[in-house]
Amino acid sequence: MANLAIALTLVLLVQLLLTVYQIQYYQKFMKDLVKKYQNTKDYQLVSEVVKSRFRSSIVALIYDQNKVIVEAYCLNGLTIFSRFQPFDQLVEQVLDADLLSVIKGEEGSARGKAVRGLVEKYAG
């Protein structure tokens, strides 16, 4: 019984360390994006997180004063080893209701829901 308790404690400790690692990765990625546009005018960084039972998706967008998306990234994954990937479909698109047509077929996915959330919040 003691061996089982030790094993479970080790599993929890490893999970905690890996979670901290993932949070640090996310913070560094966002900090680097902010730093990239820090001395420029009229750019906005926004993100949306959608979680489901087993997956999560984060979409991060940078858009200009005309709401044209200049950079877009998406993190999809089941594990802490997930990384932000360019979301090129959205680059050079306008952040408005028409953006939903660009992700046609993905409306039910976590990534599609994240884009919908961004449109609902920032397209107005």
N, C-alpha and C positions, 0 to 999 in steps of 0.2 A: 504494500500500500504506500509506503514511503517513496518507493521508486516512481510510482505513478504521480504522486504529488510533485516530485522533483521534475519529472518530465513535463507535466502541465505548466509548472512555473517557468521552465525554460522556454516553452512554446509561447507563453504570454510575453515573456521578456523580449524574445526575438520579434514578435509581432509589434510590440511597442517601439522597438528600435527601427524597424522598417517603416512604421507609420511616421516617425519623426523624420526619417530620411526623405519620405515622399513630401512631407510638408515643407521641408527645407528646399527641395527641388522646385516646388510650386512657387515659393516666395522668391527664390533667386530668379526664376524665369520672368515673373512679373516685374521684379525690380529692374532687370535688364531691359525690359520693354519700356518701362517708365524712364529709365536713364537715356535710352535712345532718343526719345522725343522730348526730353526735359527742357531743352533750350529752343524749342520750336513753338510756334503759335498755332492755335486752331486745330489741335489734334486731341482726340479723346480716346481713352482706353476704357473699355467696358468688358465685363465677362458675365457669364451665366453658368451656374452649376445645376445639373439635373442628376439626381440619384434614383436608381431603381434598386430592387432587392439585391442584385448581384453585380450590377455595373454602375459606373458613374461616367458622366461626360461633362467636360468643361470646354466652353467655347469662349475665346478671347478675341476681341476685335479692336482695331485702331482705325478710327475714321476721322476725316477732315471736316472743315466747317460746312461743306456741302453734303455731309453725311455719306461721302464716298469712302468705302472701306479700302484702306491702304495696306493693311496686314490682317491676316486671320489665322488663328491657330485652334486646334482641337486636341484635347486629351481624352481618349476613350480607353477604358480598361477595366480589367478585373483585378489586376495586381498592382502592387506598388511600383513595379518596374515600367509602368506606362509612361510615355513621354508625350509632350506637345508635338504635334505634327502640323505642317502648314495645311491650311484649309483653303486651297487655291480657288475653289469654286466661288468663294465669296469676294475675293479680291477684285477691286474695280467695280463692284456692285454698289448700289445705293442702299443704305439702311432704311428701307421703307417696307410697306406691305408687299410689294412686288418681289422682295427678297425670298419670300416663301416659295415662289415658283421655281427658284434656282435649286432648291433642295427637294424638289418633287420626288416622291417615292420614299423619302426619309422622315416623313411627318411623325410617324409613330416611334422612331428610334430616339434614344436619349439625346443624340446630337441634333436631330431635327427639333426636338422639344426645347433644347437650349437656344437654338436660333430663333424659334418662335417667341421664346421668352424675351430675347434681346429686341426683337421687332416690336413686341408689345410695350416694352419699357421705353425704347429710345427712338422709335420711328415717328412719333408724334410731333 
